């Protein structure tokens, strides 16, 4: 029995040190995201390196011997400190984010951004939730995934549908209660490195004169293969130059977290305020396994808006049939 106990303690000590070392190395690698798209992939998962470091350090402090304890705790602290530093600016931005009450008579918009997912497990429930929100505009990625029943239920509530032309590499959809005055897309494969990921962007213009604005929806590929997502961001930034960004509302599944250097650079390049701050939206579930984590970990769904808009409310929706949770943002016009 003593032998078994000693072996178990040995494995726990070794495991604590190994996890602490792995998290520390990945947290250090994440800092290289300033210069390398490959290393920036590690920055996306900074919350995991932080939590892993905390758990490994606590376990090492409990079961390790004196010298091993110091080594494990020191390495774990490295992981925690570097990850915390990586995440702190975004967490501070959320803590200090300002919201306003809509001025009387001001134009106010409620928008939903939602990756409906190619394998949506509850299209009826997803559609019913969207309808219940009574949003003005719904911007969808992977809109095909929820199936026909999803779209049939939404059609009565949202009579105007802006989709991509057939044959284009685009699966976005904009649903609105407002009638668009113009529609367009720029779906393309800039420097495509695989056969599934591409820049998929759809937009619709609404209103006339001073009340006119554009709603745009984008979908990026994953952070790997490295470099592809950065090309998508650069391509979209170039397209945005032809739009009035002050009045633009841009939403999307960017597959990029706010503590990555990729998204930080994008925030500066786009020249609009990102209204979703440290708002995790993924994962709501893992594939068809049925496994549903208690809460999402990574903020990869975002809403940007130009300086003509003020933030009223930012919310995360519930777990629906998708592997993403929806994002709901209410905006109002800034004083003129």
Secondary structure in CASP SS format (residue, H / E / C, confidence):
PFRMAT SS
TARGET T0000
AUTHOR 0000-0000-0000
METHOD secondary structure of the structure
MODEL  1
X C 1.00
X H 1.00
X H 1.00
X H 1.00
X H 1.00
X H 1.00
X H 1.00
X H 1.00
X H 1.00
X H 1.00
X H 1.00
X H 1.00
X H 1.00
X H 1.00
X H 1.00
X H 1.00
X H 1.00
X H 1.00
X H 1.00
X H 1.00
X H 1.00
X H 1.00
X H 1.00
X H 1.00
X H 1.00
X H 1.00
X H 1.00
X H 1.00
X H 1.00
X H 1.00
X H 1.00
X H 1.00
X H 1.00
X H 1.00
X C 1.00
X C 1.00
X H 1.00
X H 1.00
X H 1.00
X H 1.00
X H 1.00
X H 1.00
X H 1.00
X H 1.00
X C 1.00
X H 1.00
X H 1.00
X H 1.00
X H 1.00
X H 1.00
X H 1.00
X H 1.00
X H 1.00
X H 1.00
X H 1.00
X H 1.00
X H 1.00
X H 1.00
X H 1.00
X H 1.00
X H 1.00
X H 1.00
X H 1.00
X C 1.00
X C 1.00
X H 1.00
X H 1.00
X H 1.00
X H 1.00
X H 1.00
X H 1.00
X H 1.00
X H 1.00
X H 1.00
X H 1.00
X H 1.00
X H 1.00
X H 1.00
X H 1.00
X H 1.00
X H 1.00
X H 1.00
X H 1.00
X H 1.00
X H 1.00
X H 1.00
X H 1.00
X H 1.00
X H 1.00
X H 1.00
X H 1.00
X H 1.00
X H 1.00
X H 1.00
X H 1.00
X C 1.00
X C 1.00
X C 1.00
X C 1.00
X C 1.00
X C 1.00
X C 1.00
X C 1.00
X C 1.00
X C 1.00
X C 1.00
X C 1.00
X E 1.00
X E 1.00
X E 1.00
X E 1.00
X E 1.00
X E 1.00
X E 1.00
X E 1.00
X C 1.00
X C 1.00
X C 1.00
X C 1.00
X C 1.00
X C 1.00
X C 1.00
X H 1.00
X H 1.00
X H 1.00
X H 1.00
X H 1.00
X H 1.00
X H 1.00
X H 1.00
X H 1.00
X H 1.00
X H 1.00
X C 1.00
X C 1.00
X C 1.00
X E 1.00
X E 1.00
X E 1.00
X E 1.00
X E 1.00
X C 1.00
X C 1.00
X C 1.00
X C 1.00
X C 1.00
X H 1.00
X H 1.00
X H 1.00
X H 1.00
X H 1.00
X H 1.00
X H 1.00
X H 1.00
X H 1.00
X C 1.00
X C 1.00
X C 1.00
X C 1.00
X E 1.00
X E 1.00
X E 1.00
X E 1.00
X C 1.00
X C 1.00
X C 1.00
X C 1.00
X C 1.00
X C 1.00
X C 1.00
X C 1.00
X C 1.00
X E 1.00
X E 1.00
X E 1.00
X E 1.00
X C 1.00
X C 1.00
X C 1.00
X E 1.00
X E 1.00
X E 1.00
X E 1.00
X E 1.00
X E 1.00
X C 1.00
X C 1.00
X E 1.00
X C 1.00
X C 1.00
X C 1.00
X C 1.00
X C 1.00
X C 1.00
X C 1.00
X C 1.00
X C 1.00
X C 1.00
X E 1.00
X E 1.00
X E 1.00
X E 1.00
X E 1.00
X E 1.00
X E 1.00
X E 1.00
X C 1.00
X C 1.00
X H 1.00
X H 1.00
X H 1.00
X C 1.00
X E 1.00
X E 1.00
X E 1.00
X E 1.00
X E 1.00
X E 1.00
X E 1.00
X C 1.00
X C 1.00
X C 1.00
X C 1.00
X C 1.00
X C 1.00
X C 1.00
X C 1.00
X H 1.00
X H 1.00
X H 1.00
X H 1.00
X H 1.00
X H 1.00
X H 1.00
X H 1.00
X H 1.00
X H 1.00
X H 1.00
X H 1.00
X H 1.00
X C 1.00
X C 1.00
X C 1.00
X C 1.00
X C 1.00
X C 1.00
X C 1.00
X E 1.00
X E 1.00
X E 1.00
X E 1.00
X E 1.00
X E 1.00
X C 1.00
X C 1.00
X C 1.00
X C 1.00
X C 1.00
X C 1.00
X C 1.00
X H 1.00
X H 1.00
X H 1.00
X H 1.00
X H 1.00
X H 1.00
X H 1.00
X H 1.00
X H 1.00
X H 1.00
X C 1.00
X C 1.00
X E 1.00
X E 1.00
X C 1.00
X C 1.00
X C 1.00
X C 1.00
X C 1.00
X C 1.00
X C 1.00
X E 1.00
X C 1.00
X C 1.00
X C 1.00
X C 1.00
X C 1.00
X C 1.00
X C 1.00
X C 1.00
X C 1.00
X C 1.00
X C 1.00
X C 1.00
X C 1.00
X C 1.00
X C 1.00
X E 1.00
X C 1.00
X C 1.00
X E 1.00
X E 1.00
X E 1.00
X E 1.00
X E 1.00
X C 1.00
X C 1.00
X C 1.00
X E 1.00
X E 1.00
X E 1.00
X E 1.00
X E 1.00
X E 1.00
X E 1.00
X E 1.00
X C 1.00
X C 1.00
X C 1.00
X C 1.00
X C 1.00
X C 1.00
X C 1.00
X E 1.00
X C 1.00
X C 1.00
X E 1.00
X E 1.00
X E 1.00
X E 1.00
X E 1.00
X E 1.00
X E 1.00
X C 1.00
X C 1.00
X C 1.00
END
